[in-house]
Amino acid sequence: MDLLYKIFADPFIQMGHAPDLLLQTLWEGLVGGMLYALIALGFVLIFKASGVFNFAQGIMVVFAALTLVGLHAKGVPAFLALGLTIGVMFVLAVAVERLVLRPLVNQPDIILFMATFGLTYFLIGLGELVFGGDPKVMIASELYLPKGAIDWKVFGGFVSFQKIDIAAAVIASVMVATLAVFFQKTRIGRALRAVADSHKAALSVGISLNQIWVVVWFTAGIVALATGIMWGARSNVSFALEIIALKALPVLILGGFTSIPGAIVGGLIIGIGEKIGEFYWGPLFGSGIESWLAYMIALVFLLFRPQGLFGERIIERI
Amino acid sequence: MFYREAGQYKTTYSADQAVFPILQDRIGIFVILLLAFVVVPMTVSGFVLSSVLIPIMVFALAAIGLNLLTGYTGLLSLGTGGFMGVGAYACYKLTTFFPDVNIIVLILASGLFSAAIGALFGLPSLRIKGFYLAVATLAAQFFLSWCFVRVPWLYNYNVSSAIEVPTRTAFGVHVTGPNATPVTRYLVVLSIVVLLTWIASNLVRGRIGRMWMAVRDMDIAAELIGIKLYQTKLIAFAISSYFCGVAGAMMIFLWFGSAEADSFSITQSFLVLFMVIIGGLGSLLGSFFGAIFILGLPIMLRTLPELFGLTIRAATVEHLQFMITGALIIVFLVIEPHGLARLWQIGKQKLRVWPFPY
């Protein structure tokens, strides 16, 4: 009875007593969720267009951020370094298409999944070899990202918003909007959607798959760079960021592998659920439940909707 | 010329259905077992035994476990590390409760707990499949690793929150703990692995194995010919976890000597998955090849520069090792997506028709 009370009543009473704390937790969750959503977005882009479950997306985030910071540390001005990093991501996209995707075309999914593992290891090694493995500070002020916090007085307490988080929210929204326009209105975007629908049909109307793959991996690379900058500005740039890639996986299954809105909504649900769960229910289980709560939330969702919230309905034929 | 089954007539069904129907294979496996059981313990140093051969055996067993699930039943799992951990912690608790029982029995029994947990986390597998299932099994991995840290009962309320392997004997010989010689530990590991591999090879040839493969190839069709999907998948999860659990128990009791929750992190899951895919999906022999390849690669990369008289800083070597491992995985998949087991098959076929090309 006592336990039931602690699970089902106590946390809500706490929420009622300190609404400002609840708001603060919600906001933290929202920001965390947004970053998960961005990583998931990279996954979805690649999965839709090439059917590859890109495990390396998380490492691409770290690699992009590391390249940016590393170049700056070698004396390149901040914005030039940003440009160069985008260039590096383009080279990476071309290299992946040439050396990994093209030779492995038409292989089973699991083989391609495995190949992205190889890519993960390669990028970890390369990044550490060139820029060193020690944690680095993101060049936030050089890129004119705002610092400090805004306090909002509410419910007799206050909620503090980090300016960098607000900036992150704005940048993420702009990026998602741009991607949406890119997908809906441009020629390449239409080609991308065609490829996502059916590889063979797209090929037969003259769309170059190879070109599309480069575009998609490059786009995912840019999304990775943006994610890396924002995540790096909140903590440090190091390979510990790798772990957030694993956090993006439940977001994916929650939203569905093929849905961009799903990635975003899923990211927000996981981010908020995780923070609220950790804050209000965590002490009950001896804390640290953040590490698996997201997966459990996703698992429960999966039992009801096996293709995720927004995923395409899986139709099976014999 | 030497490897040819021409002229070997089978006169009984049991001869036809033997694990190794070809005489040369029987001789080959006999020689390998003789080498492994007699020659290796007498010639190889204790250091090599405990740092190369025991790990290969332990991981080969875990890879066989995952292969039964992923290679034979087509269910992708990333929870191997967690299931191995369940085996290890179960074995630790069993040695606490039954200090006088033969440790080999306990190691084999600890797999049962792992099997139960595995079947529990296999429950979502009827509804979801493919990569969705892989992510769902990650839930098992993270939840179990969390349990290994947060449930003090599992490590007997140790202050260090690690498990220390107690000294236990089997047939009057020290098998675990600091007094056990590498040779004893090696022989125990080898015996268990050979026994379980033999069981696995018979499982996959039998009714259960055929049910698994039918489900892997097309689950709806399998259901239509009367295979109970749920049952088949859960059996696959349970048996696979049993193998992983025994491997985990052996890893701690016969190799590491002590363990923390970190010993069963997600890294282990990925490592075993590498072995299965590099070795060859749906091949027991491939699991051994994969374990040898993945564990041997770092050793080779470490010794290779020294052979050429190069001296590279340790950190650089580590980074290069990551890069080379990654690149090799990709190169390997491009050359032979079906794994080392396929290369072995091709080699055998070539040997069969030698000296003719086909």
Interface residues (C-beta under 8 A of the other chain):
Chain A: F53 L99 V100 P103 L104 Q107 P108 D109 I110 I111 F113 M114 A115 F117 G118 L119 T120 Y121 F122 L123 I124 G125 L126 E128 L129 G133 L246 L249 P250 L252 I253 F257 F285 G286 G288 I289 S291 W292 Y295 M296 A298 L299 L302 L303 P306 Q307 G308 E316 I318
Chain B: T70 L76 P124 R127 I128 G130 F131 Y132 V135 A136 L138 A139 F142 F143 S145 W146 V149 R150 M218 I220 A221 L224 I266 F270 L273 F274 I277 L281 A315 T316 E318 H319 L320 Q321 F322 M323 I324 T325 G326 A327 L328 I329 I330 L333 V334 P337
